[in-house]
């Protein structure tokens, strides 16, 4: 029987405040529940609500919506590992991993991740709540998080909407949360998906060097690295090739000698071709010899399912957006998904070089939007008339002075305990798995930290946990990573 306790952290009740379409700046609601993980009942509290962001002068400039799950049937809970969880966008709410990956409830979807009606959530027997507590944080303009403005005051977008502004205010918010919830003794981890990968790389250094908070681990799920992503550089084009191989293999578009092998047998061959053959060829541009260019195009064709003719027409520089349109053009005229290329779409015209829409994202919004609104209102008991922003307005986003790779490297160099795990789906065409490997390699050019980097790949897309088999495997990989990154009484020294 679920026991409900409510703590209101403001004078006005939620219902009264909701009447003029505002959310309290500082309030919490607590519910108690349980979930069965690996045959063991895990009791937990779920604290959801709003926590302020202050500027240097102590003025409230925003309030962030969060949900905090804490296991309640253990001793010394303040010393348990704590996961601070972000999604990406930028501009995405922390909904995806919350109700589909690590939290105690997951979407009602089929084994491969497709929507099922009636919409809703069910118990997540794979949640990592058995080994770690989790807080899901929504940056400004996502979820119910909003800037706080006085009457007539204009929003200063530079405070929130940029790589470095985002890191700065979130680091401060996290420090407040840790202090309020007595978690300074806990081993701490950041997990960020997609743009959240950029966010947590920078946060690792900001928390350590400006908030004096040291981490045990940084976890990046399908990370976006804007040092290479969509730069149209030689590296950008070349490192997409292994993803092309994976997607073509899934849709049975490879030559028989490759198609007949297991996916993980052929991907190392594609990776080797991408780095050692394709990258140098693209780098030569128009000065490559025709014979070499044709030889590379033929090999490219074998690993991608595209014709050598169309590859040559693109000067070996095949973009993912073109690939999504081209791969099945002559087979059935369908497109494949950007974030998960297992999904199929139907365009108005088969001609063209880009798809009309993202077939996978429409499917996900189909199932996530009703589920998160139901779950927050009916199970977490947070009720308001304010719109829950699955995606919020954070434009224009300031991408200048992006030094997060170096910031993560410095944090790792200064903190011998800090380890990094990267998780990627092979069928992710937006932030490809090989791009994630490249980010890992380039974060520490010296190679002195490589023993603290770990990579795990899965047979699904951007949100690899939507596929049931990968939901189990990826959560188990998190458990292993957490266990292996605990200090267990050892001194922090080289």
N, C-alpha and C positions, 0 to 999 in steps of 0.2 A: 504494500500500500504506500503510495508516494506521500511523503510528508512535506507540506509547504510552509515555509516561513518567509515573511516579507519584511525587509528592512527598507524604510523610506528615508533617504538621506537629504530630504529637503522639506520645507514647510508645506508646500502644495503637493497634493497627490498627483500621480501621473495622469489620471483622467481629467483633472481640472486643467492642468497645464496643456494637455493635448487639445483642449477646446480652442485655443488660439494658435494651434499648430506649431508649438515649440516643445522642446524636450528639456527637462531639468539639466542644469549644468553639471551637477554632482549628485548622483543617486545610485543606489544598488538595490537589486532584488535577488533574493537567494531561494533556490529550490533544492531539494534533496532527492536523489534517485540512485539507481544502481544499474550496472551492466555486467553481463557474464563474459569474461575473457578467458579463453583456454580452459573452460570448465570451472573457473573460480569467480564467485560473485564479488564485484568491486563496488563498494558504496562510495558515493561522491556528492559533493555540493557543487551547484552551478550558480555562480554569481554573475549577474549581467547588469549592465547599466552604463552610466556616463562618468568619465573622470576628466577634469579640466586640463588644459594646457595653459601655462602662464608665460608671459614674456619676462624680460630681464627686470622689469619694474614691478613685477608681481600682479600685473593685470591679466585677467582671463581673456585669452584670445581665441580659444576653441574648446570644444568638449568632444572627447572621443568615446564612441560606443565600443564595448568589449564584452567578452564572455570568458569567464575564468572557471575551469574545472579543477577541483581539488579532491583527491582521494581522502576519505574520512575514516576509514577502518584500519589505519596504520598508526604506529607510534612515530614521533619525531617527524611529522609530515613537513615541517618547515625545512628539513634537510633533504627532502626528496628532489630529484631533478625537476627543473621547470623549463618548459618549452614556450617560447614567445613566438607566435605564429602570424605571418603576414602573407597575403596574396599579392598580386602585382598590378598590372595595367600599364602605367600608373593610372589610378582611378578605379581600381577594382576593390570591392568589399572583400573582407576575409570570410567569405561564404563557402568557397569551393573546397578548401581543405577541412573546414569546420564540419560540414555535414556530408562529406564524401570520403574523407581520408582518415584523419587521426582522432576525431571526436567520438563521443559515446553514441551518437546517432548518425545514421547514413540515409541517403536517399533510397526510396523505393524505385530501383531500376533493375533491368535484367542483367544477366551474367556478363554481357559485353558493354553495359553502360547506357542502354537506350531507355527512354522514358516509359513509365508504366502509369496508367490511370487506375484508380484515383491516386493523385499525387500525395506525397507525404514522406515520413521518415520511419525508420525501423532501428532496432538495436544493432550496434556495430560491435560484433564479437572480436574484431581485429584491432580495436582502439588501443593506443599505447598508454591509456590511462592507468593500466596496471603497474607501469614502471615510471611514469612521469606525470606531473600535473601540466596543464596546458592553458594558455591564455591566447585568445584570438582577438587581434587588435585591428580596428578599422581606421585608416588615416582620414584626414579631413575630406569631407564631401562623399565618403563612401559609407555604406550602411546607414546608420543614423548620425554619424559624426558630422559636425558642422562647425564653421567659424562662429564666434560669438561677437556680435557687433552692437555698439550702442546706437541709439536712434540717430539716423542721419550719417552714421559712419560708413565710409567706403571700404570695401574689402581690399586689403593689401595682399595680393596673390603671391608676392615674393616671399611671404612668411611660410608658405606651405608647399607651393607647386613647383618643385625643382629637385634635382638629385640631392643637393647639399642642404637645402632648406628642409626637405622631408626628413633627412637623417638627423638634423639638429633638433627639431622639435620632438621627434619620436624618441630620441635618446633621453631627453628630459622627462618625457611622459613615462617611459619605462622605469626610470629611477624613482619617480613618485610611486608607481605601482609596486615596485619591489619593497619600498619602505612601508607603505600602507599595509601590505600583506605579509610582512615579516619574512621575506624570502632572501635576505642577504646571505644566509648560510647555504642556500641551495646551489648545487651545480646548475649552471644556466646554459641554455641553448637557444639559438635563433634558427627559425626555419622560414624560408621565403620562396615563393613560387613565382616563376616568370620574372617580371620586373622586380618582384620580391627578392630575387637573387642579387640584383644590383643593390637593393636596399640593405640587405643583411650583410653584404660585404662591407659597405660603408659603416653600418651600425656597429660592427664588431670593433672597429677602431675608435669610433666616437664614444661608445660605452666604456672602453678600456682607458682611453687617454683623456677624456673630458668628464666622465661620470665616475671613474675609478672602479668600474665594474668589470671583472674578468670572466670570460666565458670558457666553457669546456668544449663547446662545439658550435659550428655553423653548418646548417643543412640547406642546400640549394636544390629545389625541385624544378626541373626544366628551366634553368636560369637564362635570363636575357642579359647578354653582354654587349653593350652598345659601342665598345671599342672595335667590334667587327660586324655585328648584326646590321644588315641592310646598309652597309657602307659601300657596296658594289666594288670592293677591292678584290684583288686576285685571291686573297685568303678567303674572303666571304663566299665567292663563287665556288672555290675548290672544296671547302669543308662541308658543303651541302650534299656532295655526291653520295656519301654513305647512307644518308637519309633517303635519297632517291632509290638506292638499292633496296632498302628495307620496304619502302612503299610499293615498289614494283614487284618485289617478291610476294608481298601480301596479296596483290591483285593478279598474281600469276602472269607477269609480263616479261620475265627474264628468260634467257635461253635455257634450254633443258639442262645443260651441264651445271648451271647455277641454281635453277629452280628446283631441281631434284634434291639439293642439299638443304640442311637445316639453316635457318636464318643466321644463327650465331656462328656458323661455319664460314659463311661467305662474307660477313661484315668486315672481318680483319683484312680480307683481300681488297675490298672496296676502300677501306681506310688507307691501305698501303698505296693503292693507285692514286687516291686523292692527294696525298701528301708528296709522294715521290715522283709522280708523273704529271698529273693534271695541274697542280699548282705551278710548277716551273713552266709548263706549256702556256698557261694563261698569262703568266708574268711576262712572257716574250711578246705578247700583243701581236701586232701586225707584222712583226719581223720574224716570226716563226717560219721555218721552212714548210712548204706545202705538204711534203711527204710526211713530216713529223705531225703536222696538224691533222692530217687524215688518219694517221695511225692512232693518235690519241682519241679522235672522235669515234673511231670504230670500237675502241676499248670502252670509252664512255658509254656508247650505245649498249654494250653488253651488260654494263653494271647499272643501267638506268631504265631500260625498257623503251627508250626513245630512239628514233631513227638517227643514224649518223648524219643524214642530210639536214635534219632540223637542228642538230647540234652544231654543225658547221655554219648554218645560217645565223646562229647566235654567237658565232666566233668563240665557241667553247664556253661562253658565259651564260649558262642557263639559270635563270632565276627560279626560286621555288614557286612564285605565282604563275609563271609560265608552265612549269611542270604539273601543277594541279589541274590546269586546263588541258594539257597535251597528252598526258599518260594514257588515258582511255578514250581519247577523241575518236580514233578509228576503230575501236573495239565496240563500244556501246554508246558513245557520245556523252557519257556522264563525266562530271568533275569529281575530284577527291578533296577531302577536307584539309584545311590549313593546319589546325591545331591537332587533328587526329585524322590521318589519311586513310583510315579504315572506313570513314563515313563517305557516302556518295551524295552528289547534288545534281540538279537538273537546271541548266542554263537556258535562257531564251534562244540563244544561238550557239551552235557548236564552234563557230569561228571565233577568233579573238585570242588574246594573249593573257587574259586574267578572268577569274570566275566572277559570277554575278553576286555571290554571297558565300559566307562560310557555313557549309552544311553542318559541321559538328557544333558550332556555337549556337545555332538556332535550336538544335536538339537539346543542348545543355540548359539553355535559358528556359526551355520548355519545362524541364523538370526541377531546376534549382529554384526559380523564382517563387512558385507557389509553396514549395517545401520550406524554404527559409522563413517566409512570412508566417506560415502556419506554426512552425516550430517555436519561433521567438514569442509569438502571442500566446499560444495555447499550452506549451510545455515549459518555456522559461518565464512566462507570465509578464513579459514586458509589452505593454500595450500603449500605442500612440497612433495618432492620425498622420504623423510625419511619414513621408515616403521612405522606404528602405531602398537605398541606391545600390543595386548590384553593380552598376557602373555609374560613377559620378563625374561631374564636370571639373576637370583639373587642368584644362588647357588655358593658355599655352604652358607647356611643361618645360622648365629650364634644364637642358641637358649639358650646359657648359661646366667646365672644370670637373670632368668625370675622372676621378682618381681612385675609384673604389677597389680596383685590382691591387694597386699598391698599398692602399689602406689595409686591406685584408692581409697582405704579405707582412706588413709591419706588425700588425696585431699578432700574427702567428710567430714572427721572429722574437717578439718581446715576451710572449706567453707560451712556454713549452707545453702547456696542457692543451692548447687550442688545436682541435682537429676539424677537418672539413669533409663532409659527405655530399656528393652530387648524385641526384637521381634523375634519370631521363627516360622517356619513352622513345623507342626506335621509330615510331610512326609520327612523331611530332615534326611538322614541317615549318613551324614558326620559330622555335628555338631548338635547333636540331641537337641530337645527342652528341654528334661529333663536334659540333660547336661548343658544347659544354666541356668536352674533353680538352679542346683547344684552350678554353678559358683556364682550366685547371693547370695545363702545362705552362701557360704564359704568366700566371699569377706569381710563380716563383721560378724565374729564369735560371737561378743558380742551381736548382735541383736539391738544395740542402734541406728543403722542407717536404719533399715529395712523399716521404714515408707517412706523412700525416694527412694526405689527400686520399680519398676513396671514391670510386665511381661504381654505380649500379645501373644497369640498363634493363628495360622491361618491354614486353611485347604489346605495347599500347602507345597512346599518344601523349600530348602535353599534360593531361591529367591522368597519368597512368593508373591511378587507383580506381578509376571508374570500371575497369575490367576486374572482375571478382578475384581471379587468380593473382593478379598483380596487387590488389588491395591487401591481400594476406602477405604476399612476399615483401612488399615495400614496407609495411608496418613492422614485419619481423626484422628487416634490414635496419630500421630505426632503432629497434630494441638492441640489436647487436652493437650498433654504433654508440648508443648511449652507454651501454655496459663497458665497452672498450675504451671510452674516453673519460671514465671516472678516475680520479687520482688514487683512491684507495689508500690514502695516508702517505703517498710518496711526495717528496719535495719537488717544487717547481724549479728545476735547474737542468742545464744541459750537461 
